[in-house]
Each structure stands twice: as structure tokens, then as C-alpha cells.
């Protein structure tokens, strides 16, 4: 979806300020939010794209007013509430108030294996790729109402196929629970001036990973 999270190429946010030796978590509550998100995906039966969409699908002022893990917390609250895993009064109180649900539990001794396994998205296919390295393609101009991985700043622009990554779960359909719809995934390179006009850096190249549905022949 075209929400506040799609900041690529958007002016007005100032320069990125890297934090030297940045820790994974800045506070204990952030660690707990990450743990909750991992643990609740088992009883909630949602996938990674549904989880991303729950974080992105927020009004712009709300999204931009939250820190990274505050957005994660808002997303997990939404997913749990939609499935009846938590009630509004429990969120308000910060503790369980209703009878315990009989749900699958991620146990402490299972965590390391779950994190190592991750969420692989590669799928087998017998369908040949539509494009090859060196092919010129144009990114489609789309306005999706739900989750997508196609940045706004490349839509409608010309690029060149740089790499083929095999077939992967298509996030747009997976986020809606409409199936994985595996598609070929490509890395597409764009010239800086193609994206930013004559004021763009002629030495700049931007690479974007894009699914087959996002591309059309140039």
C-alpha cells in the first residue's frame, strides 16, 4: 500500500543519521515486543507479509509519530485483536483479564531453532523466467490498496535486469491470505537520472528487487 512507510525518494525528512555501534534493542521493552511478535505468529497463523501490512496500514500521522518498535507493537495488537487473541480492555490494562485461550505456545527451548529457520520464501517452479539479465524493463504504475514491495519512486521508470533470484512468495497476495502465488524475483538497476531527472547524479545506480508482476517489457 502507498503508506507513510514508503519513504524512498521522499524529500523533507532530512539526512539519515547513522548511530555508531547501534544496539539491536535500545530498551528492554523493544526486546519484549520482538519476542511477542515472533511468539504470537504461531497461534495467530499470520505470515510475514500480513505482519508487515498490519504495521504499514496506519494513518500517516500515527505511523510517523511512532518509533520502530512502537510500530511493531501496534501491528501485533491489531493482528491479535482481529483474531480474538486479545481484548481492548487487556491492551489497556497491559495484562490478561479474560480466561486463558487454548492456543499453541512457542516455548523457550524452541526459540533458537525458530529464529534459525526464519521464513524462507523460495519456491520451486517449472515456469521459465520472462526476463534475462540485460533485458530492459519498465516498472508498472500501480496504486495497490494493500501491501506491496514495489517502491513508488521506481514506478513507471525504465531499468535493466541485473540478477535473477528464482521464484519467491509474492507478498501482495500473501499479505491478503490469497495464497503465495510464487513468481520470479529479479534485481532491476536504475540510472540515477532516470529516477531523479536531470538533477540526478549521473554516476548513481539504484537496484531494486522486484517480482514478475511488477514488470513489463520496455
C-alpha positions as CSV (number, residue, x, y, z in Angstrom):
1,X,0.0,0.0,0.0
2,X,1.1,3.6,-0.5
3,X,1.5,4.4,3.2
4,X,3.9,6.5,5.2
5,X,6.4,3.6,5.3
6,X,7.3,4.1,1.6
7,X,9.8,7.0,2.2
8,X,12.2,6.2,-0.7
9,X,12.8,9.3,-2.7
10,X,10.6,11.5,-0.5
11,X,12.0,14.9,0.5
12,X,11.6,16.7,3.8
13,X,12.8,14.1,6.3
14,X,16.4,15.3,6.5
15,X,19.5,13.2,6.2
16,X,19.9,9.7,7.6
17,X,21.9,9.9,10.8
18,X,23.6,6.5,11.4
19,X,24.1,5.6,15.1
20,X,27.7,4.2,15.5
21,X,27.6,0.8,17.2
22,X,23.8,0.9,17.3
23,X,22.5,-1.9,19.6
24,X,19.8,-4.3,18.3
25,X,17.5,-3.0,21.1
26,X,17.6,0.3,22.8
27,X,15.4,-0.7,25.7
28,X,14.1,-4.0,27.3
29,X,10.6,-3.3,26.1
30,X,11.8,-3.4,22.5
31,X,13.2,-6.8,23.1
32,X,9.9,-8.0,24.5
33,X,7.9,-6.6,21.5
34,X,10.2,-8.5,19.2
35,X,9.6,-11.7,21.2
36,X,5.9,-11.2,21.3
37,X,5.8,-10.7,17.5
38,X,7.7,-14.0,17.0
39,X,5.7,-16.0,19.5
40,X,2.2,-14.8,18.5
41,X,2.7,-15.7,14.9
42,X,2.2,-19.4,15.8
43,X,-1.3,-19.2,17.4
44,X,-2.2,-16.2,15.1
45,X,-1.5,-18.1,11.9
46,X,-0.4,-15.0,10.1
47,X,2.6,-14.8,7.7
48,X,5.4,-12.2,7.4
49,X,3.5,-10.2,4.8
50,X,0.4,-10.0,6.9
51,X,2.6,-8.8,9.7
52,X,4.2,-6.1,7.6
53,X,0.8,-4.9,6.3
54,X,-0.5,-4.7,9.9
55,X,2.4,-2.3,10.7
56,X,2.0,-0.3,7.5
57,X,-1.8,0.1,7.5
58,X,-1.9,3.1,9.8
59,X,-2.8,6.7,9.3
60,X,0.3,8.7,8.3
61,X,0.4,11.0,11.4
62,X,0.1,7.9,13.6
63,X,2.8,6.0,11.7
64,X,5.3,8.9,11.7
65,X,4.8,9.7,15.4
66,X,5.9,6.2,16.4
67,X,9.3,4.7,16.8
68,X,10.3,1.5,15.0
69,X,9.3,-0.9,17.8
70,X,6.2,1.1,18.7
71,X,5.0,0.4,15.2
72,X,5.7,-3.3,15.7
73,X,3.7,-3.2,18.9
74,X,0.8,-1.5,17.2
75,X,0.9,-4.1,14.4
76,X,0.9,-7.1,16.8
77,X,-2.0,-5.6,18.8
78,X,-4.0,-5.3,15.5
79,X,-3.3,-8.8,14.4
80,X,-4.2,-10.3,17.8
81,X,-7.4,-8.2,18.2
82,X,-8.6,-9.3,14.7
83,X,-8.3,-12.9,15.7
84,X,-9.8,-12.6,19.2
85,X,-6.4,-13.3,20.9
86,X,-6.6,-10.2,23.0
87,X,-9.4,-7.8,24.1
88,X,-9.3,-4.0,24.1
89,X,-9.5,-3.9,27.9
90,X,-6.5,-6.3,28.1
91,X,-4.4,-4.0,25.9
92,X,-5.4,-1.0,28.0
93,X,-4.6,-2.9,31.3
94,X,-1.4,-4.4,29.9
95,X,-2.2,-7.8,31.3
96,X,-4.6,-10.8,30.8
97,X,-8.0,-10.3,32.2
98,X,-10.1,-12.9,30.4
99,X,-9.9,-16.7,30.6
100,X,-6.7,-18.1,29.1
101,X,-7.1,-19.0,25.4
102,X,-6.1,-22.5,24.4
103,X,-3.5,-21.6,21.8
104,X,-0.2,-23.1,20.6
105,X,2.7,-21.7,22.6
106,X,6.3,-21.0,21.5
107,X,8.4,-22.5,24.3
108,X,11.7,-21.1,25.4
109,X,13.7,-24.1,24.2
110,X,12.2,-23.7,20.7
111,X,13.1,-20.1,20.1
112,X,16.7,-20.6,18.8
113,X,15.5,-23.1,16.1
114,X,12.6,-20.9,15.0
115,X,14.9,-17.9,14.6
116,X,17.5,-20.0,12.7
117,X,14.8,-21.4,10.4
118,X,13.4,-17.9,9.6
119,X,10.7,-17.7,7.0
120,X,12.2,-18.9,3.7
121,X,10.2,-17.6,0.7
122,X,11.9,-19.6,-2.1
123,X,9.6,-21.9,-4.0
124,X,10.2,-24.5,-6.8
125,X,8.8,-23.8,-10.3
126,X,8.9,-25.2,-13.8
127,X,7.9,-21.9,-15.3
128,X,10.7,-20.2,-17.1
129,X,11.6,-16.6,-16.3
130,X,10.1,-13.9,-18.6
131,X,13.3,-11.8,-18.5
132,X,17.0,-12.4,-18.6
133,X,20.0,-10.4,-17.4
134,X,20.5,-7.3,-19.6
135,X,16.8,-7.0,-20.6
136,X,15.3,-3.5,-20.4
137,X,12.0,-3.4,-18.4
138,X,9.6,-0.8,-17.3
139,X,8.1,-0.9,-13.8
140,X,4.3,-0.8,-13.8
141,X,2.5,2.2,-12.4
142,X,0.2,0.7,-9.8
143,X,-1.8,2.0,-6.8
144,X,-2.3,-1.1,-4.6
145,X,-4.8,-0.8,-1.7
146,X,-2.8,-3.4,0.3
147,X,0.8,-4.4,1.0
148,X,3.3,-4.2,-1.9
149,X,7.1,-4.3,-2.2
150,X,7.2,-2.0,-5.2
151,X,8.5,1.4,-4.2
152,X,6.7,4.4,-5.5
153,X,9.8,6.2,-6.8
154,X,10.6,3.5,-9.4
155,X,7.0,3.1,-10.8
156,X,6.8,3.9,-14.4
157,X,10.6,4.0,-14.8
158,X,12.9,2.1,-17.1
159,X,15.5,-0.3,-15.7
160,X,17.7,-3.2,-16.6
161,X,17.6,-6.7,-15.2
162,X,20.8,-7.4,-13.2
163,X,20.1,-10.6,-11.4
164,X,17.5,-13.5,-11.3
165,X,16.7,-14.9,-7.8
166,X,14.4,-17.8,-8.7
167,X,10.8,-17.9,-7.6
168,X,9.6,-16.4,-4.3
169,X,6.3,-16.0,-2.5
170,X,4.5,-12.9,-3.9
171,X,4.0,-10.5,-0.9
172,X,1.0,-8.7,-2.4
173,X,-1.2,-11.8,-2.4
174,X,0.3,-13.4,0.7
175,X,-0.5,-10.4,2.8
176,X,-4.2,-10.8,2.0
177,X,-4.3,-14.6,2.7
178,X,-4.9,-15.2,-1.0
179,X,-2.1,-17.7,-1.5
180,X,1.6,-17.5,-2.1
181,X,1.4,-17.1,-5.9
182,X,5.2,-17.7,-6.3
183,X,6.8,-15.5,-9.0
184,X,10.2,-14.9,-10.4
185,X,12.1,-12.3,-8.5
186,X,14.6,-10.0,-10.2
187,X,17.1,-7.3,-9.3
188,X,16.4,-4.3,-11.5
189,X,19.0,-1.5,-11.8
190,X,18.0,2.1,-12.5
191,X,20.1,5.0,-13.7
192,X,20.0,8.0,-11.3
193,X,18.8,10.4,-13.9
194,X,16.1,8.0,-15.0
195,X,14.7,8.2,-11.4
196,X,15.5,11.8,-10.4
197,X,15.7,13.7,-13.7
198,X,18.5,15.9,-15.0
199,X,19.4,16.9,-11.5
200,X,20.1,13.3,-10.6
201,X,23.7,12.1,-10.1
202,X,24.8,10.5,-13.4
203,X,27.1,8.2,-11.5
204,X,24.3,6.9,-9.3
205,X,22.7,3.5,-9.8
206,X,19.8,2.2,-7.7
207,X,19.0,-1.5,-7.5
208,X,15.5,-2.8,-6.5
209,X,14.3,-6.4,-6.1
210,X,11.0,-6.7,-8.0
211,X,8.6,-9.6,-8.6
212,X,7.5,-10.5,-12.1
213,X,4.0,-8.9,-11.7
214,X,5.7,-5.5,-11.3
215,X,7.5,-5.6,-14.6
216,X,6.6,-5.2,-18.3
217,X,8.8,-5.3,-21.3
218,X,10.4,-2.0,-22.3
